Amino acid sequence: MKKLVKVVSGLVLAVSFTAPKLGVSEVAPTDPAIKKGEKIFVTVKDTKKQTVAVYNKDAKKTSKTVKMGSTFTAKDVKKVNGKKIVKVSSDKWLNTKDVVKD
């Protein structure tokens, strides 16, 4: 009889115990689209150089660079030769892989 009471009370405890409710995790979009007028932030994958190449309107690299951590307002966004680029000033364009929304 004692074993039956122990088993039943153990089952009652196990069934009545509920795990604490965890909050729903927020899922950030993996590649949020950058739109005109949004603030963007320059990120760098190569930690030694700490700079990002600047492109021209035809998506060709120029000799100019931009430092990591710079913030800009996107003036325009377009796709050229398979590259998506963001205009940050009159003659500077950045690859969207090098920037994130601020």
C-alpha positions in Angstrom: 0.0 0.0 0.0 2.9 2.4 0.8 4.4 1.8 -2.6 1.1 2.6 -4.3 0.7 5.8 -2.3 4.3 6.9 -3.2 3.8 6.1 -6.9 0.4 8.0 -7.0 1.8 11.0 -5.0 4.8 11.1 -7.3 2.6 11.1 -10.4 0.4 13.8 -9.0 3.5 16.0 -8.3 4.9 15.4 -11.7 1.6 16.2 -13.5 0.9 19.3 -11.4 4.4 20.8 -11.9 4.4 23.0 -15.0 7.5 24.5 -16.5 7.8 28.3 -16.4 6.4 30.0 -19.5 9.2 31.3 -21.7 8.6 34.4 -23.8 8.3 34.1 -27.5 11.6 34.8 -29.2 11.8 37.7 -31.6 13.0 36.7 -35.0 15.0 39.4 -36.8 14.8 39.4 -40.5 18.0 37.9 -42.0 18.2 40.5 -44.8 16.1 43.5 -44.2 15.6 45.6 -47.2 17.2 49.1 -47.0 15.0 51.8 -48.3 15.6 55.4 -49.3 15.8 57.8 -46.3 16.7 55.1 -43.7 19.8 55.4 -41.5 22.5 52.8 -42.3 25.5 51.8 -40.3 28.8 50.5 -41.9 30.0 47.1 -40.6 33.2 45.3 -41.4 33.9 41.6 -41.7 37.7 42.1 -42.0 38.7 43.4 -38.6 42.3 44.3 -39.6 41.5 46.9 -42.3 38.4 48.4 -40.5 37.3 50.0 -43.8 34.8 49.2 -46.6 35.2 49.8 -50.3 33.3 52.6 -52.0 31.6 51.9 -55.4 30.6 54.2 -58.2 27.1 54.3 -59.7 28.0 51.4 -62.0 29.0 49.2 -59.0 32.7 49.3 -59.8 35.1 49.8 -56.9 36.8 53.1 -56.5 40.0 53.9 -54.6 38.0 55.5 -51.8 37.1 53.7 -48.5 34.7 54.3 -45.6 35.6 53.5 -42.0 33.7 51.0 -39.9 31.0 52.6 -37.6 30.2 55.4 -40.0 26.5 56.3 -40.3 24.7 57.6 -43.4 21.2 58.2 -44.7 20.4 56.1 -47.7 19.8 58.4 -50.6 19.0 55.7 -53.1 19.1 51.9 -53.5 19.6 50.1 -56.8 20.8 46.8 -58.2 23.6 46.7 -60.8 25.2 43.6 -62.3 23.8 41.5 -59.5 25.1 43.8 -56.7 22.7 45.8 -54.6 24.2 49.1 -53.8 23.2 52.1 -51.6 23.9 55.7 -52.4 25.3 57.6 -49.4 26.5 60.8 -51.1 26.7 62.3 -54.5 29.4 60.0 -55.7 29.7 57.3 -53.0 27.8 54.0 -53.2 28.2 51.1 -50.7 27.4 47.4 -51.1 24.4 46.4 -49.0 26.5 43.5 -47.6 28.7 46.1 -45.9 25.8 48.0 -44.2 23.0 47.4 -41.8 20.0 49.4 -40.7 20.8 51.7 -37.8 
